[in-house]
Amino acid sequence: MFKKERFHLNMRRIYQRIAKEDGISVTEVKKEMQDAIENSYKKKDKTLSEMVLQQSITYHGEVPTVDEFIEAVSHKFKYQAKK
C-alpha cells in the first residue's frame, strides 16, 4: 500500500475514534478541526513560531485542509525524530 493511502486510512480511523469519543459525527470532527486551522491562519497576532510553521506548510487554497495540515506536521515530527 502506498504511503498516501496508508495515511488516509489511518486518518479515517483517527476521525472515527475522535467522533465516537466525543459523540459527534466524523463530518463534525473534520469541520471543527478545519475551523481551528482557519482561525489560526487568519488570526492577526501570531507568534514567530506560528508564522514559521504556517509558512513551512505546503497547501492549495487559502488555508490548508485538515489532511494537508496533519500530513505536513506529522512529516515534520517524523523528520525531526530522525535527527
PDB file of N, CA, C and O in Angstrom, chain B, residues numbered from 101:
ATOM      1  N   MET B 101       0.844  -1.181   0.000  1.00  0.00           N
ATOM      2  CA  MET B 101       0.000   0.000   0.000  1.00  0.00           C
ATOM      3  C   MET B 101       0.892   1.248   0.000  1.00  0.00           C
ATOM      4  O   MET B 101       1.915   1.284   0.684  1.00  0.00           O
ATOM      5  N   PHE B 102       0.508   2.243  -0.753  1.00  0.00           N
ATOM      6  CA  PHE B 102       1.278   3.477  -0.845  1.00  0.00           C
ATOM      7  C   PHE B 102       1.146   4.289   0.440  1.00  0.00           C
ATOM      8  O   PHE B 102       0.165   4.165   1.173  1.00  0.00           O
ATOM      9  N   LYS B 103       2.151   5.120   0.695  1.00  0.00           N
ATOM     10  CA  LYS B 103       2.161   5.921   1.921  1.00  0.00           C
ATOM     11  C   LYS B 103       0.925   6.808   2.036  1.00  0.00           C
ATOM     12  O   LYS B 103       0.331   6.908   3.109  1.00  0.00           O
ATOM     13  N   LYS B 104       0.533   7.458   0.926  1.00  0.00           N
ATOM     14  CA  LYS B 104      -0.630   8.350   0.962  1.00  0.00           C
ATOM     15  C   LYS B 104      -1.897   7.579   1.307  1.00  0.00           C
ATOM     16  O   LYS B 104      -2.712   8.050   2.100  1.00  0.00           O
ATOM     17  N   GLU B 105      -2.068   6.404   0.723  1.00  0.00           N
ATOM     18  CA  GLU B 105      -3.252   5.593   1.011  1.00  0.00           C
ATOM     19  C   GLU B 105      -3.264   5.170   2.474  1.00  0.00           C
ATOM     20  O   GLU B 105      -4.306   5.200   3.129  1.00  0.00           O
ATOM     21  N   ARG B 106      -2.107   4.780   2.978  1.00  0.00           N
ATOM     22  CA  ARG B 106      -1.999   4.382   4.384  1.00  0.00           C
ATOM     23  C   ARG B 106      -2.309   5.562   5.291  1.00  0.00           C
ATOM     24  O   ARG B 106      -2.995   5.414   6.302  1.00  0.00           O
ATOM     25  N   PHE B 107      -1.799   6.735   4.926  1.00  0.00           N
ATOM     26  CA  PHE B 107      -2.064   7.947   5.697  1.00  0.00           C
ATOM     27  C   PHE B 107      -3.564   8.201   5.788  1.00  0.00           C
ATOM     28  O   PHE B 107      -4.090   8.461   6.870  1.00  0.00           O
ATOM     29  N   HIS B 108      -4.251   8.124   4.651  1.00  0.00           N
ATOM     30  CA  HIS B 108      -5.688   8.407   4.639  1.00  0.00           C
ATOM     31  C   HIS B 108      -6.487   7.352   5.397  1.00  0.00           C
ATOM     32  O   HIS B 108      -7.488   7.679   6.034  1.00  0.00           O
ATOM     33  N   LEU B 109      -6.062   6.103   5.338  1.00  0.00           N
ATOM     34  CA  LEU B 109      -6.724   5.060   6.122  1.00  0.00           C
ATOM     35  C   LEU B 109      -6.543   5.312   7.614  1.00  0.00           C
ATOM     36  O   LEU B 109      -7.487   5.180   8.394  1.00  0.00           O
ATOM     37  N   ASN B 110      -5.330   5.673   8.003  1.00  0.00           N
ATOM     38  CA  ASN B 110      -5.072   5.981   9.410  1.00  0.00           C
ATOM     39  C   ASN B 110      -5.875   7.186   9.865  1.00  0.00           C
ATOM     40  O   ASN B 110      -6.420   7.190  10.969  1.00  0.00           O
ATOM     41  N   MET B 111      -5.954   8.216   9.017  1.00  0.00           N
ATOM     42  CA  MET B 111      -6.710   9.413   9.376  1.00  0.00           C
ATOM     43  C   MET B 111      -8.190   9.075   9.528  1.00  0.00           C
ATOM     44  O   MET B 111      -8.848   9.588  10.433  1.00  0.00           O
ATOM     45  N   ARG B 112      -8.713   8.232   8.670  1.00  0.00           N
ATOM     46  CA  ARG B 112     -10.119   7.839   8.772  1.00  0.00           C
ATOM     47  C   ARG B 112     -10.380   7.177  10.122  1.00  0.00           C
ATOM     48  O   ARG B 112     -11.387   7.456  10.772  1.00  0.00           O
ATOM     49  N   ARG B 113      -9.482   6.311  10.533  1.00  0.00           N
ATOM     50  CA  ARG B 113      -9.634   5.651  11.832  1.00  0.00           C
ATOM     51  C   ARG B 113      -9.557   6.658  12.981  1.00  0.00           C
ATOM     52  O   ARG B 113     -10.315   6.573  13.947  1.00  0.00           O
ATOM     53  N   ILE B 114      -8.643   7.597  12.863  1.00  0.00           N
ATOM     54  CA  ILE B 114      -8.495   8.623  13.902  1.00  0.00           C
ATOM     55  C   ILE B 114      -9.758   9.476  13.989  1.00  0.00           C
ATOM     56  O   ILE B 114     -10.257   9.735  15.084  1.00  0.00           O
ATOM     57  N   TYR B 115     -10.280   9.914  12.839  1.00  0.00           N
ATOM     58  CA  TYR B 115     -11.523  10.701  12.827  1.00  0.00           C
ATOM     59  C   TYR B 115     -12.660   9.914  13.478  1.00  0.00           C
ATOM     60  O   TYR B 115     -13.424  10.463  14.272  1.00  0.00           O
ATOM     61  N   GLN B 116     -12.768   8.631  13.141  1.00  0.00           N
ATOM     62  CA  GLN B 116     -13.834   7.799  13.697  1.00  0.00           C
ATOM     63  C   GLN B 116     -13.700   7.660  15.211  1.00  0.00           C
ATOM     64  O   GLN B 116     -14.695   7.704  15.935  1.00  0.00           O
ATOM     65  N   ARG B 117     -12.485   7.496  15.675  1.00  0.00           N
ATOM     66  CA  ARG B 117     -12.266   7.351  17.117  1.00  0.00           C
ATOM     67  C   ARG B 117     -12.621   8.638  17.868  1.00  0.00           C
ATOM     68  O   ARG B 117     -13.289   8.601  18.902  1.00  0.00           O
ATOM     69  N   ILE B 118     -12.166   9.772  17.334  1.00  0.00           N
ATOM     70  CA  ILE B 118     -12.487  11.060  17.961  1.00  0.00           C
ATOM     71  C   ILE B 118     -13.998  11.265  17.970  1.00  0.00           C
ATOM     72  O   ILE B 118     -14.568  11.674  18.982  1.00  0.00           O
ATOM     73  N   ALA B 119     -14.646  10.981  16.839  1.00  0.00           N
ATOM     74  CA  ALA B 119     -16.098  11.150  16.735  1.00  0.00           C
ATOM     75  C   ALA B 119     -16.815  10.299  17.773  1.00  0.00           C
ATOM     76  O   ALA B 119     -17.738  10.763  18.442  1.00  0.00           O
ATOM     77  N   LYS B 120     -16.385   9.060  17.898  1.00  0.00           N
ATOM     78  CA  LYS B 120     -17.022   8.156  18.868  1.00  0.00           C
ATOM     79  C   LYS B 120     -16.815   8.653  20.291  1.00  0.00           C
ATOM     80  O   LYS B 120     -17.754   8.672  21.087  1.00  0.00           O
ATOM     81  N   GLU B 121     -15.582   9.058  20.615  1.00  0.00           N
ATOM     82  CA  GLU B 121     -15.289   9.529  21.972  1.00  0.00           C
ATOM     83  C   GLU B 121     -16.052  10.806  22.314  1.00  0.00           C
ATOM     84  O   GLU B 121     -16.454  11.005  23.461  1.00  0.00           O
ATOM     85  N   ASP B 122     -16.251  11.673  21.311  1.00  0.00           N
ATOM     86  CA  ASP B 122     -16.935  12.947  21.561  1.00  0.00           C
ATOM     87  C   ASP B 122     -18.429  12.888  21.286  1.00  0.00           C
ATOM     88  O   ASP B 122     -19.149  13.853  21.540  1.00  0.00           O
ATOM     89  N   GLY B 123     -18.896  11.758  20.768  1.00  0.00           N
ATOM     90  CA  GLY B 123     -20.323  11.619  20.499  1.00  0.00           C
ATOM     91  C   GLY B 123     -20.810  12.508  19.364  1.00  0.00           C
ATOM     92  O   GLY B 123     -21.939  12.998  19.391  1.00  0.00           O
ATOM     93  N   ILE B 124     -19.954  12.714  18.368  1.00  0.00           N
ATOM     94  CA  ILE B 124     -20.327  13.527  17.209  1.00  0.00           C
ATOM     95  C   ILE B 124     -19.986  12.759  15.934  1.00  0.00           C
ATOM     96  O   ILE B 124     -19.387  11.685  15.991  1.00  0.00           O
ATOM     97  N   SER B 125     -20.366  13.308  14.796  1.00  0.00           N
ATOM     98  CA  SER B 125     -20.089  12.642  13.525  1.00  0.00           C
ATOM     99  C   SER B 125     -18.660  12.932  13.066  1.00  0.00           C
ATOM    100  O   SER B 125     -18.025  13.883  13.523  1.00  0.00           O
ATOM    101  N   VAL B 126     -18.175  12.104  12.163  1.00  0.00           N
ATOM    102  CA  VAL B 126     -16.857  12.323  11.564  1.00  0.00           C
ATOM    103  C   VAL B 126     -16.846  13.659  10.831  1.00  0.00           C
ATOM    104  O   VAL B 126     -15.851  14.383  10.864  1.00  0.00           O
ATOM    105  N   THR B 127     -17.939  13.980  10.178  1.00  0.00           N
ATOM    106  CA  THR B 127     -18.044  15.268   9.468  1.00  0.00           C
ATOM    107  C   THR B 127     -17.853  16.431  10.433  1.00  0.00           C
ATOM    108  O   THR B 127     -17.167  17.402  10.114  1.00  0.00           O
ATOM    109  N   GLU B 128     -18.462  16.331  11.615  1.00  0.00           N
ATOM    110  CA  GLU B 128     -18.327  17.403  12.613  1.00  0.00           C
ATOM    111  C   GLU B 128     -16.897  17.480  13.147  1.00  0.00           C
ATOM    112  O   GLU B 128     -16.393  18.574  13.401  1.00  0.00           O
ATOM    113  N   VAL B 129     -16.245  16.344  13.318  1.00  0.00           N
ATOM    114  CA  VAL B 129     -14.837  16.328  13.754  1.00  0.00           C
ATOM    115  C   VAL B 129     -13.984  17.092  12.745  1.00  0.00           C
ATOM    116  O   VAL B 129     -13.198  17.965  13.114  1.00  0.00           O
ATOM    117  N   LYS B 130     -14.151  16.752  11.467  1.00  0.00           N
ATOM    118  CA  LYS B 130     -13.370  17.426  10.424  1.00  0.00           C
ATOM    119  C   LYS B 130     -13.686  18.917  10.363  1.00  0.00           C
ATOM    120  O   LYS B 130     -12.787  19.736  10.172  1.00  0.00           O
ATOM    121  N   LYS B 131     -14.965  19.272  10.526  1.00  0.00           N
ATOM    122  CA  LYS B 131     -15.353  20.685  10.488  1.00  0.00           C
ATOM    123  C   LYS B 131     -14.704  21.458  11.630  1.00  0.00           C
ATOM    124  O   LYS B 131     -14.188  22.557  11.427  1.00  0.00           O
ATOM    125  N   GLU B 132     -14.729  20.884  12.827  1.00  0.00           N
ATOM    126  CA  GLU B 132     -14.124  21.560  13.974  1.00  0.00           C
ATOM    127  C   GLU B 132     -12.612  21.713  13.787  1.00  0.00           C
ATOM    128  O   GLU B 132     -12.038  22.745  14.132  1.00  0.00           O
ATOM    129  N   MET B 133     -11.981  20.683  13.243  1.00  0.00           N
ATOM    130  CA  MET B 133     -10.538  20.768  13.001  1.00  0.00           C
ATOM    131  C   MET B 133     -10.240  21.820  11.936  1.00  0.00           C
ATOM    132  O   MET B 133      -9.294  22.595  12.077  1.00  0.00           O
ATOM    133  N   GLN B 134     -11.043  21.850  10.868  1.00  0.00           N
ATOM    134  CA  GLN B 134     -10.837  22.837   9.807  1.00  0.00           C
ATOM    135  C   GLN B 134     -11.046  24.245  10.337  1.00  0.00           C
ATOM    136  O   GLN B 134     -10.295  25.158   9.993  1.00  0.00           O
ATOM    137  N   ASP B 135     -12.062  24.427  11.173  1.00  0.00           N
ATOM    138  CA  ASP B 135     -12.315  25.742  11.778  1.00  0.00           C
ATOM    139  C   ASP B 135     -11.114  26.201  12.604  1.00  0.00           C
ATOM    140  O   ASP B 135     -10.737  27.372  12.556  1.00  0.00           O
ATOM    141  N   ALA B 136     -10.516  25.285  13.359  1.00  0.00           N
ATOM    142  CA  ALA B 136      -9.346  25.626  14.176  1.00  0.00           C
ATOM    143  C   ALA B 136      -8.164  26.027  13.299  1.00  0.00           C
ATOM    144  O   ALA B 136      -7.457  26.985  13.610  1.00  0.00           O
ATOM    145  N   ILE B 137      -7.948  25.305  12.213  1.00  0.00           N
ATOM    146  CA  ILE B 137      -6.848  25.641  11.291  1.00  0.00           C
ATOM    147  C   ILE B 137      -7.099  27.014  10.670  1.00  0.00           C
ATOM    148  O   ILE B 137      -6.202  27.856  10.618  1.00  0.00           O
ATOM    149  N   GLU B 138      -8.326  27.230  10.201  1.00  0.00           N
ATOM    150  CA  GLU B 138      -8.646  28.520   9.583  1.00  0.00           C
ATOM    151  C   GLU B 138      -8.461  29.669  10.567  1.00  0.00           C
ATOM    152  O   GLU B 138      -7.909  30.708  10.206  1.00  0.00           O
ATOM    153  N   ASN B 139      -8.909  29.495  11.793  1.00  0.00           N
ATOM    154  CA  ASN B 139      -8.741  30.543  12.811  1.00  0.00           C
ATOM    155  C   ASN B 139      -7.274  30.838  13.060  1.00  0.00           C
ATOM    156  O   ASN B 139      -6.893  31.999  13.211  1.00  0.00           O
ATOM    157  N   SER B 140      -6.445  29.802  13.105  1.00  0.00           N
ATOM    158  CA  SER B 140      -5.021  30.031  13.377  1.00  0.00           C
ATOM    159  C   SER B 140      -4.336  30.736  12.205  1.00  0.00           C
ATOM    160  O   SER B 140      -3.427  31.537  12.421  1.00  0.00           O
ATOM    161  N   TYR B 141      -4.749  30.458  10.990  1.00  0.00           N
ATOM    162  CA  TYR B 141      -4.141  31.105   9.828  1.00  0.00           C
ATOM    163  C   TYR B 141      -4.618  32.538   9.643  1.00  0.00           C
ATOM    164  O   TYR B 141      -3.896  33.369   9.092  1.00  0.00           O
ATOM    165  N   LYS B 142      -5.820  32.829  10.097  1.00  0.00           N
ATOM    166  CA  LYS B 142      -6.396  34.161   9.890  1.00  0.00           C
ATOM    167  C   LYS B 142      -6.178  35.111  11.058  1.00  0.00           C
ATOM    168  O   LYS B 142      -6.448  36.306  10.940  1.00  0.00           O
ATOM    169  N   LYS B 143      -5.691  34.595  12.187  1.00  0.00           N
ATOM    170  CA  LYS B 143      -5.524  35.484  13.340  1.00  0.00           C
ATOM    171  C   LYS B 143      -4.411  36.497  13.077  1.00  0.00           C
ATOM    172  O   LYS B 143      -3.456  36.225  12.348  1.00  0.00           O
ATOM    173  N   LYS B 144      -4.557  37.648  13.677  1.00  0.00           N
ATOM    174  CA  LYS B 144      -3.647  38.768  13.411  1.00  0.00           C
ATOM    175  C   LYS B 144      -2.381  38.733  14.266  1.00  0.00           C
ATOM    176  O   LYS B 144      -1.305  39.089  13.786  1.00  0.00           O
ATOM    177  N   ASP B 145      -2.494  38.314  15.507  1.00  0.00           N
ATOM    178  CA  ASP B 145      -1.379  38.407  16.451  1.00  0.00           C
ATOM    179  C   ASP B 145      -0.656  37.066  16.618  1.00  0.00           C
ATOM    180  O   ASP B 145      -0.669  36.468  17.693  1.00  0.00           O
ATOM    181  N   LYS B 146      -0.030  36.610  15.534  1.00  0.00           N
ATOM    182  CA  LYS B 146       0.681  35.327  15.558  1.00  0.00           C
ATOM    183  C   LYS B 146       2.060  35.475  16.191  1.00  0.00           C
ATOM    184  O   LYS B 146       2.713  36.512  16.071  1.00  0.00           O
ATOM    185  N   THR B 147       2.481  34.414  16.864  1.00  0.00           N
ATOM    186  CA  THR B 147       3.845  34.384  17.369  1.00  0.00           C
ATOM    187  C   THR B 147       4.784  34.062  16.211  1.00  0.00           C
ATOM    188  O   THR B 147       4.344  33.627  15.147  1.00  0.00           O
ATOM    189  N   LEU B 148       6.052  34.273  16.420  1.00  0.00           N
ATOM    190  CA  LEU B 148       7.034  33.963  15.382  1.00  0.00           C
ATOM    191  C   LEU B 148       7.000  32.480  15.037  1.00  0.00           C
ATOM    192  O   LEU B 148       7.073  32.120  13.862  1.00  0.00           O
ATOM    193  N   SER B 149       6.890  31.624  16.034  1.00  0.00           N
ATOM    194  CA  SER B 149       6.867  30.186  15.765  1.00  0.00           C
ATOM    195  C   SER B 149       5.616  29.786  14.969  1.00  0.00           C
ATOM    196  O   SER B 149       5.685  28.889  14.128  1.00  0.00           O
ATOM    197  N   GLU B 150       4.491  30.430  15.219  1.00  0.00           N
ATOM    198  CA  GLU B 150       3.283  30.160  14.440  1.00  0.00           C
ATOM    199  C   GLU B 150       3.495  30.561  12.979  1.00  0.00           C
ATOM    200  O   GLU B 150       3.131  29.820  12.066  1.00  0.00           O
ATOM    201  N   MET B 151       4.082  31.729  12.767  1.00  0.00           N
ATOM    202  CA  MET B 151       4.324  32.193  11.404  1.00  0.00           C
ATOM    203  C   MET B 151       5.279  31.262  10.657  1.00  0.00           C
ATOM    204  O   MET B 151       5.054  30.928   9.493  1.00  0.00           O
ATOM    205  N   VAL B 152       6.335  30.853  11.334  1.00  0.00           N
ATOM    206  CA  VAL B 152       7.321  29.965  10.699  1.00  0.00           C
ATOM    207  C   VAL B 152       6.680  28.629  10.338  1.00  0.00           C
ATOM    208  O   VAL B 152       6.863  28.137   9.224  1.00  0.00           O
ATOM    209  N   LEU B 153       5.938  28.045  11.256  1.00  0.00           N
ATOM    210  CA  LEU B 153       5.279  26.774  10.981  1.00  0.00           C
ATOM    211  C   LEU B 153       4.297  26.917   9.823  1.00  0.00           C
ATOM    212  O   LEU B 153       4.294  26.095   8.908  1.00  0.00           O
ATOM    213  N   GLN B 154       3.474  27.945   9.857  1.00  0.00           N
ATOM    214  CA  GLN B 154       2.472  28.117   8.812  1.00  0.00           C
ATOM    215  C   GLN B 154       3.118  28.339   7.441  1.00  0.00           C
ATOM    216  O   GLN B 154       2.609  27.850   6.432  1.00  0.00           O
ATOM    217  N   GLN B 155       4.218  29.063   7.397  1.00  0.00           N
ATOM    218  CA  GLN B 155       4.896  29.302   6.123  1.00  0.00           C
ATOM    219  C   GLN B 155       5.587  28.049   5.595  1.00  0.00           C
ATOM    220  O   GLN B 155       5.873  27.956   4.402  1.00  0.00           O
ATOM    221  N   SER B 156       5.851  27.104   6.459  1.00  0.00           N
ATOM    222  CA  SER B 156       6.555  25.893   6.034  1.00  0.00           C
ATOM    223  C   SER B 156       5.611  24.804   5.514  1.00  0.00           C
ATOM    224  O   SER B 156       6.071  23.775   5.020  1.00  0.00           O
ATOM    225  N   ILE B 157       4.314  25.019   5.621  1.00  0.00           N
ATOM    226  CA  ILE B 157       3.338  24.018   5.195  1.00  0.00           C
ATOM    227  C   ILE B 157       2.871  24.316   3.775  1.00  0.00           C
ATOM    228  O   ILE B 157       2.440  25.425   3.461  1.00  0.00           O
ATOM    229  N   THR B 158       2.968  23.292   2.925  1.00  0.00           N
ATOM    230  CA  THR B 158       2.501  23.413   1.550  1.00  0.00           C
ATOM    231  C   THR B 158       1.021  23.072   1.503  1.00  0.00           C
ATOM    232  O   THR B 158       0.591  22.058   2.053  1.00  0.00           O
ATOM    233  N   TYR B 159       0.249  23.919   0.846  1.00  0.00           N
ATOM    234  CA  TYR B 159      -1.182  23.669   0.725  1.00  0.00           C
ATOM    235  C   TYR B 159      -1.730  24.376  -0.505  1.00  0.00           C
ATOM    236  O   TYR B 159      -1.088  25.256  -1.079  1.00  0.00           O
ATOM    237  N   HIS B 160      -2.927  23.971  -0.893  1.00  0.00           N
ATOM    238  CA  HIS B 160      -3.618  24.565  -2.040  1.00  0.00           C
ATOM    239  C   HIS B 160      -4.839  25.288  -1.485  1.00  0.00           C
ATOM    240  O   HIS B 160      -5.591  24.711  -0.699  1.00  0.00           O
ATOM    241  N   GLY B 161      -5.042  26.502  -1.870  1.00  0.00           N
ATOM    242  CA  GLY B 161      -6.177  27.259  -1.350  1.00  0.00           C
ATOM    243  C   GLY B 161      -5.718  28.306  -0.354  1.00  0.00           C
ATOM    244  O   GLY B 161      -4.524  28.555  -0.187  1.00  0.00           O
ATOM    245  N   GLU B 162      -6.691  28.909   0.301  1.00  0.00           N
ATOM    246  CA  GLU B 162      -6.402  29.989   1.247  1.00  0.00           C
ATOM    247  C   GLU B 162      -5.712  29.494   2.512  1.00  0.00           C
ATOM    248  O   GLU B 162      -4.796  30.141   3.020  1.00  0.00           O
ATOM    249  N   VAL B 163      -6.150  28.355   3.015  1.00  0.00           N
ATOM    250  CA  VAL B 163      -5.546  27.721   4.193  1.00  0.00           C
ATOM    251  C   VAL B 163      -5.466  26.224   3.920  1.00  0.00           C
ATOM    252  O   VAL B 163      -6.185  25.716   3.060  1.00  0.00           O
ATOM    253  N   PRO B 164      -4.600  25.510   4.640  1.00  0.00           N
ATOM    254  CA  PRO B 164      -4.525  24.065   4.402  1.00  0.00           C
ATOM    255  C   PRO B 164      -5.789  23.337   4.853  1.00  0.00           C
ATOM    256  O   PRO B 164      -6.487  23.770   5.769  1.00  0.00           O
ATOM    257  N   THR B 165      -6.058  22.229   4.185  1.00  0.00           N
ATOM    258  CA  THR B 165      -7.123  21.352   4.648  1.00  0.00           C
ATOM    259  C   THR B 165      -6.611  20.620   5.880  1.00  0.00           C
ATOM    260  O   THR B 165      -5.421  20.669   6.191  1.00  0.00           O
ATOM    261  N   VAL B 166      -7.505  19.950   6.573  1.00  0.00           N
ATOM    262  CA  VAL B 166      -7.113  19.167   7.742  1.00  0.00           C
ATOM    263  C   VAL B 166      -6.052  18.141   7.340  1.00  0.00           C
ATOM    264  O   VAL B 166      -5.025  18.009   8.006  1.00  0.00           O
ATOM    265  N   ASP B 167      -6.305  17.422   6.254  1.00  0.00           N
ATOM    266  CA  ASP B 167      -5.350  16.401   5.823  1.00  0.00           C
ATOM    267  C   ASP B 167      -4.007  17.005   5.433  1.00  0.00           C
ATOM    268  O   ASP B 167      -2.964  16.455   5.785  1.00  0.00           O
ATOM    269  N   GLU B 168      -4.011  18.133   4.708  1.00  0.00           N
ATOM    270  CA  GLU B 168      -2.752  18.788   4.338  1.00  0.00           C
ATOM    271  C   GLU B 168      -1.979  19.206   5.584  1.00  0.00           C
ATOM    272  O   GLU B 168      -0.767  19.005   5.670  1.00  0.00           O
ATOM    273  N   PHE B 169      -2.687  19.787   6.544  1.00  0.00           N
ATOM    274  CA  PHE B 169      -2.042  20.263   7.758  1.00  0.00           C
ATOM    275  C   PHE B 169      -1.445  19.109   8.562  1.00  0.00           C
ATOM    276  O   PHE B 169      -0.277  19.153   8.950  1.00  0.00           O
ATOM    277  N   ILE B 170      -2.245  18.089   8.807  1.00  0.00           N
ATOM    278  CA  ILE B 170      -1.777  16.954   9.613  1.00  0.00           C
ATOM    279  C   ILE B 170      -0.635  16.225   8.909  1.00  0.00           C
ATOM    280  O   ILE B 170       0.342  15.837   9.549  1.00  0.00           O
ATOM    281  N   GLU B 171      -0.752  16.041   7.610  1.00  0.00           N
ATOM    282  CA  GLU B 171       0.305  15.359   6.873  1.00  0.00           C
ATOM    283  C   GLU B 171       1.620  16.140   6.965  1.00  0.00           C
ATOM    284  O   GLU B 171       2.679  15.548   7.176  1.00  0.00           O
ATOM    285  N   ALA B 172       1.556  17.452   6.809  1.00  0.00           N
ATOM    286  CA  ALA B 172       2.765  18.279   6.875  1.00  0.00           C
ATOM    287  C   ALA B 172       3.378  18.271   8.275  1.00  0.00           C
ATOM    288  O   ALA B 172       4.592  18.129   8.422  1.00  0.00           O
ATOM    289  N   VAL B 173       2.553  18.420   9.285  1.00  0.00           N
ATOM    290  CA  VAL B 173       3.059  18.455  10.659  1.00  0.00           C
ATOM    291  C   VAL B 173       3.617  17.092  11.058  1.00  0.00           C
ATOM    292  O   VAL B 173       4.667  17.014  11.697  1.00  0.00           O
ATOM    293  N   SER B 174       2.923  16.020  10.686  1.00  0.00           N
ATOM    294  CA  SER B 174       3.425  14.688  11.036  1.00  0.00           C
ATOM    295  C   SER B 174       4.737  14.399  10.318  1.00  0.00           C
ATOM    296  O   SER B 174       5.619  13.744  10.874  1.00  0.00           O
ATOM    297  N   HIS B 175       4.868  14.882   9.092  1.00  0.00           N
ATOM    298  CA  HIS B 175       6.133  14.716   8.362  1.00  0.00           C
ATOM    299  C   HIS B 175       7.264  15.460   9.077  1.00  0.00           C
ATOM    300  O   HIS B 175       8.381  14.954   9.176  1.00  0.00           O
ATOM    301  N   LYS B 176       6.967  16.658   9.572  1.00  0.00           N
ATOM    302  CA  LYS B 176       7.982  17.437  10.305  1.00  0.00           C
ATOM    303  C   LYS B 176       8.426  16.704  11.568  1.00  0.00           C
ATOM    304  O   LYS B 176       9.621  16.635  11.858  1.00  0.00           O
ATOM    305  N   PHE B 177       7.467  16.154  12.323  1.00  0.00           N
ATOM    306  CA  PHE B 177       7.814  15.399  13.530  1.00  0.00           C
ATOM    307  C   PHE B 177       8.648  14.176  13.190  1.00  0.00           C
ATOM    308  O   PHE B 177       9.629  13.872  13.868  1.00  0.00           O
ATOM    309  N   LYS B 178       8.257  13.490  12.153  1.00  0.00           N
ATOM    310  CA  LYS B 178       8.977  12.278  11.721  1.00  0.00           C
ATOM    311  C   LYS B 178      10.404  12.641  11.319  1.00  0.00           C
ATOM    312  O   LYS B 178      11.349  11.935  11.672  1.00  0.00           O
ATOM    313  N   TYR B 179      10.561  13.743  10.581  1.00  0.00           N
ATOM    314  CA  TYR B 179      11.874  14.199  10.155  1.00  0.00           C
ATOM    315  C   TYR B 179      12.725  14.589  11.352  1.00  0.00           C
ATOM    316  O   TYR B 179      13.904  14.244  11.421  1.00  0.00           O
ATOM    317  N   GLN B 180      12.128  15.309  12.295  1.00  0.00           N
ATOM    318  CA  GLN B 180      12.865  15.756  13.499  1.00  0.00           C
ATOM    319  C   GLN B 180      13.296  14.566  14.345  1.00  0.00           C
ATOM    320  O   GLN B 180      14.371  14.586  14.944  1.00  0.00           O
ATOM    321  N   ALA B 181      12.465  13.534  14.395  1.00  0.00           N
ATOM    322  CA  ALA B 181      12.789  12.336  15.191  1.00  0.00           C
ATOM    323  C   ALA B 181      13.996  11.612  14.633  1.00  0.00           C
ATOM    324  O   ALA B 181      14.716  10.942  15.374  1.00  0.00           O
ATOM    325  N   LYS B 182      14.224  11.738  13.335  1.00  0.00           N
ATOM    326  CA  LYS B 182      15.359  11.062  12.703  1.00  0.00           C
ATOM    327  C   LYS B 182      16.674  11.784  12.931  1.00  0.00           C
ATOM    328  O   LYS B 182      17.740  11.210  12.710  1.00  0.00           O
ATOM    329  N   LYS B 183      16.616  13.044  13.373  1.00  0.00           N
ATOM    330  CA  LYS B 183      17.850  13.815  13.598  1.00  0.00           C
ATOM    331  C   LYS B 183      18.624  13.320  14.766  1.00  0.00           C
ATOM    332  O   LYS B 183      19.682  13.865  15.081  1.00  0.00           O
TER     333      LYS B 183
END
